Amino acid sequence: MQISLVNSGKRFNREWIFRGLTYTFSSANAYAIIGNNGSGKSTLLQTVCGALSLSEGKCEWKNDSIIPDEKIHQQFSIVTPYLELIEEMTAKEFLYFHEAFKPFIANISVPQMIDFVELPTSAIDKQIRYYSSGMKQRLKLAQAVFSNVPVILLDEPCTNLDNKGYELYHRLIENFCSNKLIIVSSNEPAEYDFCKETIDIRNYKNKAAK
């Protein structure tokens, strides 16, 4: 899997969030998008997955051949602060519901997933609305990490997690995502310290397109 940005740029009204960005992401590698709060990290991640359209340039997804825009969503899973959970469901119900649209990794059951993300036994059959923010974040990680997709996108993936949650996050990445293309959007080094390459979005502010 390769994701290629070519002379890409995004603006809102007259303000360019980034511009002149050419970059290629490849499978089995981890990349970090860094920058201060409000610099546009999440915007870049959303353009990569097609949730936002580019203002100029292009983003191309390619496996053996170019993947059509309408099928890109099948290639990735995502964790973001703005991802909404269905709070009337329990953890098991939510994961089974998710599986109907995006299959999970083979040979790992939903109860095992819940165990892997260390949700308390007492919470498994409770509605998600009664979960703490940290428990909700663990459930978000479960639906993303265990999805059988080649790309995982992580936008501030440790939001609301304590130190044990950070340790859990790194175990999940190491044990289940080693062959995936990983892109992390964060300004917290502990969330992307395993990434081999970084893109500082501040380097693409007010940059003239080529």
C-alpha positions as CSV (number, residue, x, y, z in Angstrom):
1,M,0.0,0.0,0.0
2,Q,1.2,3.5,-0.9
3,I,-0.4,6.9,-0.3
4,S,1.1,9.7,-2.3
5,L,0.5,13.4,-1.9
6,V,1.6,15.5,-4.9
7,N,1.9,19.3,-4.6
8,S,-1.0,19.1,-2.2
9,G,-2.6,22.0,-0.3
10,K,-5.6,22.8,1.8
11,R,-7.1,26.2,2.6
12,F,-10.1,27.5,4.4
13,N,-11.2,30.8,3.0
14,R,-8.0,32.6,2.2
15,E,-5.8,30.9,4.8
16,W,-3.6,28.0,3.7
17,I,-3.4,25.3,6.3
18,F,-0.6,23.6,4.3
19,R,0.7,23.9,0.7
20,G,3.2,22.4,-1.6
21,L,3.4,19.1,0.2
22,T,4.7,16.1,-1.8
23,Y,5.2,12.9,0.2
24,T,4.7,9.2,-0.1
25,F,3.7,6.9,2.8
26,S,4.4,3.1,2.4
27,S,3.3,-0.1,4.1
28,A,5.0,-1.4,7.2
29,N,6.3,2.0,8.1
30,A,5.1,4.5,10.7
31,Y,5.0,8.3,10.2
32,A,4.2,11.2,12.5
33,I,2.6,14.5,11.5
34,I,3.8,17.0,14.1
35,G,3.2,20.7,14.9
36,N,1.8,22.9,17.6
37,N,-1.9,23.0,18.5
38,G,-4.0,24.4,15.7
39,S,-1.3,24.0,13.1
40,G,-3.4,21.8,10.9
41,K,-2.2,18.3,11.8
42,S,-5.7,16.9,11.9
43,T,-6.6,18.7,8.7
44,L,-3.8,17.0,6.9
45,L,-4.8,13.6,8.2
46,Q,-8.4,14.2,7.1
47,T,-7.3,15.0,3.6
48,V,-5.2,11.9,3.5
49,C,-8.2,9.7,4.2
50,G,-10.6,11.6,2.0
51,A,-12.7,13.1,4.7
52,L,-11.7,16.6,3.4
53,S,-11.0,17.4,-0.2
54,L,-7.7,19.1,-1.1
55,S,-7.7,22.6,-2.4
56,E,-5.0,21.8,-4.8
57,G,-2.8,18.9,-5.8
58,K,-3.8,15.3,-5.3
59,C,-3.8,12.4,-2.9
60,E,-3.5,8.9,-4.5
61,W,-4.0,5.5,-2.8
62,K,-2.3,2.6,-4.6
63,N,-2.0,-1.1,-4.0
64,D,-1.5,-3.2,-7.1
65,S,-3.4,-0.5,-8.9
66,I,-4.9,2.9,-8.0
67,I,-7.8,2.6,-5.5
68,P,-10.9,4.6,-6.5
69,D,-11.9,7.4,-4.1
70,E,-15.2,5.6,-3.2
71,K,-13.3,2.6,-1.9
72,I,-10.6,4.3,0.1
73,H,-12.6,4.0,3.3
74,Q,-12.3,0.2,3.1
75,Q,-8.5,0.5,3.4
76,F,-8.1,2.3,6.8
77,S,-9.3,2.5,10.4
78,I,-9.0,5.6,12.4
79,V,-8.8,6.9,16.0
80,T,-9.6,10.6,16.6
81,P,-11.0,12.7,19.4
82,Y,-14.0,13.6,17.2
83,L,-14.9,9.9,16.6
84,E,-18.3,9.3,18.1
85,L,-19.2,6.0,19.8
86,I,-22.8,4.7,19.8
87,E,-23.3,5.3,23.5
88,E,-26.6,3.3,23.7
89,M,-24.6,0.2,22.9
90,T,-22.3,-1.9,25.1
91,A,-18.7,-2.5,24.2
92,K,-19.6,-6.0,22.7
93,E,-22.5,-4.6,20.7
94,F,-20.5,-1.8,19.4
95,L,-17.6,-4.0,18.2
96,Y,-20.0,-6.5,16.6
97,F,-21.8,-3.6,14.9
98,H,-18.4,-2.3,13.6
99,E,-17.4,-5.7,12.3
100,A,-20.5,-5.8,10.1
101,F,-19.0,-2.9,8.1
102,K,-15.3,-3.6,8.5
103,P,-14.1,-7.1,9.3
104,F,-11.6,-7.7,12.2
105,I,-8.3,-9.5,12.1
106,A,-8.9,-13.3,11.8
107,N,-8.7,-15.5,14.9
108,I,-9.3,-12.8,17.4
109,S,-12.7,-12.7,19.0
110,V,-14.6,-9.7,20.2
111,P,-14.3,-10.8,23.9
112,Q,-10.5,-11.2,23.3
113,M,-10.3,-7.6,21.9
114,I,-12.0,-6.3,25.0
115,D,-9.6,-8.2,27.1
116,F,-6.6,-6.9,25.1
117,V,-7.6,-3.3,25.7
118,E,-8.1,-4.0,29.4
119,L,-11.6,-2.8,29.8
120,P,-12.9,-3.8,33.3
121,T,-15.1,-6.9,33.3
122,S,-17.8,-5.0,35.1
123,A,-18.1,-2.6,32.2
124,I,-18.3,-5.0,29.3
125,D,-22.2,-5.2,29.4
126,K,-22.8,-1.6,30.4
127,Q,-23.8,1.0,27.9
128,I,-20.9,3.1,26.6
129,R,-22.6,6.2,28.0
130,Y,-21.5,5.1,31.5
131,Y,-17.8,4.7,30.5
132,S,-15.1,7.1,31.6
133,S,-13.3,9.1,28.9
134,G,-10.3,6.7,29.2
135,M,-12.5,3.6,28.8
136,K,-14.1,5.1,25.7
137,Q,-10.6,5.8,24.3
138,R,-9.6,2.2,24.9
139,L,-12.7,1.1,22.9
140,K,-11.8,3.4,20.1
141,L,-8.3,1.8,20.0
142,A,-9.9,-1.6,19.9
143,Q,-12.1,-0.9,16.8
144,A,-9.2,0.6,14.9
145,V,-6.3,-1.7,15.8
146,F,-8.2,-4.9,15.3
147,S,-9.8,-3.9,12.0
148,N,-8.4,-6.0,9.1
149,V,-7.1,-3.0,7.0
150,P,-3.7,-2.1,5.7
151,V,-3.7,1.5,7.0
152,I,-4.3,2.9,10.5
153,L,-4.6,6.6,11.1
154,L,-4.1,7.9,14.7
155,D,-5.1,11.4,15.6
156,E,-4.0,12.1,19.2
157,P,-4.6,8.4,20.0
158,C,-3.8,8.6,23.7
159,T,-6.3,11.4,24.5
160,N,-7.7,10.7,28.0
161,L,-5.4,7.8,28.7
162,D,-3.2,7.6,31.9
163,N,0.3,6.1,32.0
164,K,-1.0,2.6,31.9
165,G,-3.1,3.5,28.9
166,Y,0.0,4.8,27.1
167,E,1.7,1.5,27.8
168,L,-1.3,-0.4,26.4
169,Y,-1.3,1.8,23.3
170,H,2.4,0.9,22.6
171,R,1.7,-2.8,23.1
172,L,-1.2,-2.7,20.7
173,I,0.9,-1.0,18.0
174,E,3.8,-3.4,18.5
175,N,1.8,-6.6,18.6
176,F,-0.9,-5.9,16.0
177,C,0.2,-3.2,13.6
178,S,3.7,-4.0,12.6
179,N,2.8,-4.7,9.0
180,K,0.4,-1.8,8.6
181,L,1.0,1.7,7.3
182,I,0.7,3.9,10.4
183,I,0.2,7.7,10.4
184,V,0.1,9.5,13.8
185,S,-1.0,13.1,14.1
186,S,0.2,14.4,17.5
187,N,2.4,17.0,19.3
188,E,3.0,14.5,22.1
189,P,6.3,12.6,21.5
190,A,5.1,9.6,23.6
191,E,2.4,9.0,21.0
192,Y,4.7,8.8,18.0
193,D,8.1,7.8,19.4
194,F,8.1,4.6,17.4
195,C,7.7,6.5,14.1
196,K,10.7,6.5,11.8
197,E,9.8,9.6,9.8
198,T,8.1,12.9,10.7
199,I,6.3,15.6,8.8
200,D,6.4,19.0,10.5
201,I,3.3,20.7,9.0
202,R,4.7,24.1,10.0
203,N,7.2,23.6,7.1
204,Y,4.4,23.8,4.7
205,K,2.7,27.1,5.8
206,N,2.5,29.8,3.2
207,K,4.6,27.7,0.9
208,A,4.1,28.5,-2.8
209,A,2.9,25.6,-4.8
210,K,5.3,24.2,-7.4
